[in-house]
Amino acid sequence: MARFNSTYRDPSEVAKEEDVAGDQSIPVEEAANPFGASAGDDAYEEQPGIFARFGTAGLLIIAIISSGAAYYFYREARLLKENPQKIAQEEVTTVVGQVGRLLVLPEGETPTLATVSDVDRLKSQPFFAHAKNGDKVLIYTSARKAILYSPEQNKIVEVSPLNLGGQ
């Protein structure tokens, strides 16, 4: 698709300019093509726009998918604000399920879950000698057990009786 030249120049003026410049290689009649564009403009073609490439239907589908994703994340954020303990409860359930496949766990008690975040501070304690950041600790207070679990390796690293100080 050619671009059109929006300015009209009289051929006699073009001839006078060429005489002044001293370039007589192209006759005045051949200098301009019939549509008013120069010969170099014919090689340029505009790229199709987004509407021409995907069409209105494609853009509508993209808009619907984007709206659905936005609604899903909005709803999840709202549910978390209403019940912030939901994620913690789901994580405890997941870790207990993973550890339960590897070890018989005490029944009738929901453990407290902790995550090792700074292993350097805990290295002095024998229970955490082989711990890594991100490992999980299940603490069963009634059964007096502590279990160190590595989700990365899917292994139980350590099991120890729990001493609660004055008891």
CYANA upper distance limits for C-alpha pairs under 8 A (distance plus 0.5 A):
  1 MET  CA     42 ASP  CA      7.70
  1 MET  CA     44 TYR  CA      7.85
  1 MET  CA     45 GLU  CA      5.73
  1 MET  CA     46 GLU  CA      7.46
  2 ALA  CA     37 ALA  CA      7.94
  2 ALA  CA     41 ASP  CA      6.65
  2 ALA  CA     42 ASP  CA      5.63
  2 ALA  CA     43 ALA  CA      8.21
  2 ALA  CA     44 TYR  CA      7.26
  2 ALA  CA     45 GLU  CA      7.09
  3 ARG  CA     37 ALA  CA      7.04
  3 ARG  CA     41 ASP  CA      6.83
  3 ARG  CA     42 ASP  CA      7.95
  3 ARG  CA     44 TYR  CA      8.41
  4 PHE  CA     35 PHE  CA      7.28
  4 PHE  CA     36 GLY  CA      6.56
  4 PHE  CA     37 ALA  CA      5.73
  5 ASN  CA     35 PHE  CA      8.46
  5 ASN  CA     36 GLY  CA      5.82
  5 ASN  CA     37 ALA  CA      5.61
  5 ASN  CA     38 SER  CA      8.41
  6 SER  CA     36 GLY  CA      8.38
  8 TYR  CA     36 GLY  CA      8.29
  9 ARG  CA     13 GLU  CA      7.45
  9 ARG  CA     14 VAL  CA      7.56
 10 ASP  CA     14 VAL  CA      7.09
 11 PRO  CA     15 ALA  CA      6.73
 11 PRO  CA     28 VAL  CA      6.95
 11 PRO  CA     29 GLU  CA      8.25
 12 SER  CA     16 LYS  CA      6.78
 13 GLU  CA     17 GLU  CA      6.72
 14 VAL  CA     18 GLU  CA      6.73
 14 VAL  CA     28 VAL  CA      7.56
 15 ALA  CA     19 ASP  CA      6.71
 15 ALA  CA     28 VAL  CA      6.55
 16 LYS  CA     20 VAL  CA      6.78
 17 GLU  CA     21 ALA  CA      6.71
 18 GLU  CA     22 GLY  CA      6.43
 18 GLU  CA     23 ASP  CA      5.97
 18 GLU  CA     24 GLN  CA      7.01
 19 ASP  CA     23 ASP  CA      7.03
 19 ASP  CA     24 GLN  CA      7.44
 26 ILE  CA     30 GLU  CA      7.02
 26 ILE  CA     31 ALA  CA      6.78
 27 PRO  CA     31 ALA  CA      6.86
 28 VAL  CA     32 ALA  CA      8.00
 31 ALA  CA     38 SER  CA      8.21
 32 ALA  CA     36 GLY  CA      6.52
 32 ALA  CA     37 ALA  CA      7.13
 32 ALA  CA     38 SER  CA      6.45
 32 ALA  CA     39 ALA  CA      8.26
 33 ASN  CA     37 ALA  CA      6.50
 33 ASN  CA     38 SER  CA      6.85
 33 ASN  CA     39 ALA  CA      7.60
 37 ALA  CA     41 ASP  CA      6.83
 37 ALA  CA     42 ASP  CA      8.20
 38 SER  CA     42 ASP  CA      7.84
 39 ALA  CA     43 ALA  CA      8.36
 40 GLY  CA     44 TYR  CA      8.10
 48 PRO  CA     52 ALA  CA      6.14
 48 PRO  CA     53 ARG  CA      6.70
 49 GLY  CA     53 ARG  CA      6.68
 50 ILE  CA     54 PHE  CA      6.48
 50 ILE  CA     55 GLY  CA      7.71
 51 PHE  CA     55 GLY  CA      5.03
 51 PHE  CA     56 THR  CA      6.57
 51 PHE  CA     59 LEU  CA      8.28
 54 PHE  CA     58 GLY  CA      5.66
 54 PHE  CA     59 LEU  CA      7.23
 55 GLY  CA     59 LEU  CA      7.10
 56 THR  CA     60 LEU  CA      6.64
 57 ALA  CA     61 ILE  CA      6.74
 58 GLY  CA     62 ILE  CA      6.80
 59 LEU  CA     63 ALA  CA      6.64
 60 LEU  CA     64 ILE  CA      6.73
 61 ILE  CA     65 ILE  CA      6.73
 62 ILE  CA     66 SER  CA      6.63
 63 ALA  CA     67 SER  CA      6.59
 64 ILE  CA     68 GLY  CA      6.66
 65 ILE  CA     69 ALA  CA      6.76
 66 SER  CA     70 ALA  CA      6.67
 67 SER  CA     71 TYR  CA      6.67
 68 GLY  CA     72 TYR  CA      6.70
 69 ALA  CA     73 PHE  CA      6.85
 70 ALA  CA     74 TYR  CA      6.61
 71 TYR  CA     75 ARG  CA      6.56
 72 TYR  CA     76 GLU  CA      6.76
 73 PHE  CA     77 ALA  CA      6.63
 74 TYR  CA     78 ARG  CA      6.71
 75 ARG  CA     79 LEU  CA      6.72
 76 GLU  CA     80 LEU  CA      6.76
 77 ALA  CA     81 LYS  CA      6.82
 78 ARG  CA     82 GLU  CA      6.90
 79 LEU  CA     83 ASN  CA      6.74
 80 LEU  CA     84 PRO  CA      5.52
 80 LEU  CA     85 GLN  CA      8.48
 80 LEU  CA     86 LYS  CA      7.51
 80 LEU  CA     87 ILE  CA      8.32
 84 PRO  CA     88 ALA  CA      8.36
 85 GLN  CA     89 GLN  CA      6.62
 86 LYS  CA     90 GLU  CA      6.66
 87 ILE  CA     91 GLU  CA      6.63
 88 ALA  CA     92 VAL  CA      6.74
 89 GLN  CA     93 THR  CA      6.71
 90 GLU  CA     94 THR  CA      6.65
 91 GLU  CA     95 VAL  CA      6.63
 92 VAL  CA     96 VAL  CA      6.47
 92 VAL  CA    111 PRO  CA      8.18
 92 VAL  CA    112 THR  CA      8.26
 92 VAL  CA    113 LEU  CA      6.75
 93 THR  CA     97 GLY  CA      6.61
 94 THR  CA     98 GLN  CA      6.81
 95 VAL  CA     99 VAL  CA      6.58
 95 VAL  CA    136 LYS  CA      8.46
 96 VAL  CA    100 GLY  CA      6.21
 96 VAL  CA    138 LEU  CA      8.48
 97 GLY  CA    101 ARG  CA      7.07
 98 GLN  CA    102 LEU  CA      7.64
 98 GLN  CA    154 ASN  CA      8.26
 99 VAL  CA    103 LEU  CA      6.57
 99 VAL  CA    105 LEU  CA      8.45
 99 VAL  CA    149 TYR  CA      7.68
 99 VAL  CA    156 ILE  CA      7.83
100 GLY  CA    104 VAL  CA      6.42
100 GLY  CA    105 LEU  CA      6.55
102 LEU  CA    155 LYS  CA      8.09
102 LEU  CA    156 ILE  CA      7.91
106 PRO  CA    140 TYR  CA      8.17
106 PRO  CA    143 ALA  CA      7.07
109 GLU  CA    140 TYR  CA      7.62
109 GLU  CA    142 SER  CA      7.88
110 THR  CA    140 TYR  CA      7.81
111 PRO  CA    138 LEU  CA      6.34
111 PRO  CA    139 ILE  CA      5.80
111 PRO  CA    140 TYR  CA      5.37
111 PRO  CA    141 THR  CA      7.92
112 THR  CA    138 LEU  CA      6.29
112 THR  CA    139 ILE  CA      5.57
112 THR  CA    140 TYR  CA      7.19
113 LEU  CA    136 LYS  CA      7.35
113 LEU  CA    137 VAL  CA      6.25
113 LEU  CA    138 LEU  CA      5.42
113 LEU  CA    139 ILE  CA      6.94
114 ALA  CA    136 LYS  CA      6.26
114 ALA  CA    137 VAL  CA      5.57
114 ALA  CA    138 LEU  CA      7.16
114 ALA  CA    139 ILE  CA      8.46
115 THR  CA    133 ASN  CA      8.32
115 THR  CA    134 GLY  CA      6.41
115 THR  CA    135 ASP  CA      6.31
115 THR  CA    136 LYS  CA      5.09
115 THR  CA    137 VAL  CA      6.65
116 VAL  CA    131 ALA  CA      8.21
116 VAL  CA    132 LYS  CA      7.50
116 VAL  CA    133 ASN  CA      5.65
116 VAL  CA    134 GLY  CA      5.81
116 VAL  CA    135 ASP  CA      5.85
116 VAL  CA    136 LYS  CA      6.73
116 VAL  CA    137 VAL  CA      7.95
117 SER  CA    133 ASN  CA      5.57
117 SER  CA    134 GLY  CA      6.61
118 ASP  CA    122 LEU  CA      7.63
118 ASP  CA    133 ASN  CA      6.67
119 VAL  CA    123 LYS  CA      6.64
119 VAL  CA    128 PHE  CA      8.12
119 VAL  CA    131 ALA  CA      7.11
119 VAL  CA    132 LYS  CA      6.45
119 VAL  CA    133 ASN  CA      6.25
122 LEU  CA    128 PHE  CA      6.48
122 LEU  CA    129 ALA  CA      8.23
123 LYS  CA    128 PHE  CA      6.20
123 LYS  CA    129 ALA  CA      5.76
123 LYS  CA    131 ALA  CA      8.41
124 SER  CA    128 PHE  CA      8.19
124 SER  CA    129 ALA  CA      7.78
125 GLN  CA    129 ALA  CA      7.05
127 PHE  CA    158 GLU  CA      7.11
127 PHE  CA    159 VAL  CA      8.40
127 PHE  CA    160 SER  CA      7.61
128 PHE  CA    148 LEU  CA      8.41
128 PHE  CA    158 GLU  CA      8.44
130 HIS  CA    157 VAL  CA      7.51
131 ALA  CA    135 ASP  CA      7.09
131 ALA  CA    148 LEU  CA      8.15
131 ALA  CA    150 SER  CA      8.41
131 ALA  CA    157 VAL  CA      7.79
132 LYS  CA    150 SER  CA      8.34
134 GLY  CA    150 SER  CA      8.05
134 GLY  CA    151 PRO  CA      8.40
135 ASP  CA    148 LEU  CA      7.45
135 ASP  CA    149 TYR  CA      6.29
135 ASP  CA    150 SER  CA      5.20
135 ASP  CA    151 PRO  CA      6.92
135 ASP  CA    152 GLU  CA      8.31
136 LYS  CA    148 LEU  CA      6.36
136 LYS  CA    149 TYR  CA      5.65
136 LYS  CA    150 SER  CA      6.83
136 LYS  CA    151 PRO  CA      7.86
137 VAL  CA    146 ALA  CA      7.23
137 VAL  CA    147 ILE  CA      6.00
137 VAL  CA    148 LEU  CA      5.08
137 VAL  CA    149 TYR  CA      6.68
138 LEU  CA    146 ALA  CA      6.18
138 LEU  CA    147 ILE  CA      5.59
138 LEU  CA    148 LEU  CA      7.11
138 LEU  CA    149 TYR  CA      8.30
139 ILE  CA    144 ARG  CA      8.19
139 ILE  CA    145 LYS  CA      6.59
139 ILE  CA    146 ALA  CA      5.10
139 ILE  CA    147 ILE  CA      7.07
139 ILE  CA    162 LEU  CA      8.48
140 TYR  CA    144 ARG  CA      6.08
140 TYR  CA    145 LYS  CA      5.66
140 TYR  CA    146 ALA  CA      6.72
141 THR  CA    145 LYS  CA      7.21
141 THR  CA    162 LEU  CA      7.89
144 ARG  CA    161 PRO  CA      6.23
144 ARG  CA    162 LEU  CA      5.07
144 ARG  CA    163 ASN  CA      7.54
145 LYS  CA    159 VAL  CA      7.69
145 LYS  CA    160 SER  CA      6.39
145 LYS  CA    161 PRO  CA      5.12
145 LYS  CA    162 LEU  CA      5.34
146 ALA  CA    159 VAL  CA      6.32
146 ALA  CA    160 SER  CA      5.82
146 ALA  CA    161 PRO  CA      6.69
146 ALA  CA    162 LEU  CA      6.32
147 ILE  CA    156 ILE  CA      7.77
147 ILE  CA    157 VAL  CA      8.29
147 ILE  CA    158 GLU  CA      6.40
147 ILE  CA    159 VAL  CA      5.05
147 ILE  CA    160 SER  CA      7.05
148 LEU  CA    156 ILE  CA      6.52
148 LEU  CA    157 VAL  CA      5.90
148 LEU  CA    158 GLU  CA      5.50
148 LEU  CA    159 VAL  CA      6.79
149 TYR  CA    154 ASN  CA      7.83
149 TYR  CA    155 LYS  CA      6.49
149 TYR  CA    156 ILE  CA      4.95
149 TYR  CA    157 VAL  CA      6.01
149 TYR  CA    158 GLU  CA      7.71
150 SER  CA    154 ASN  CA      6.07
150 SER  CA    155 LYS  CA      5.92
150 SER  CA    156 ILE  CA      6.69
150 SER  CA    157 VAL  CA      7.01
151 PRO  CA    155 LYS  CA      7.42
163 ASN  CA    167 GLN  CA      8.01
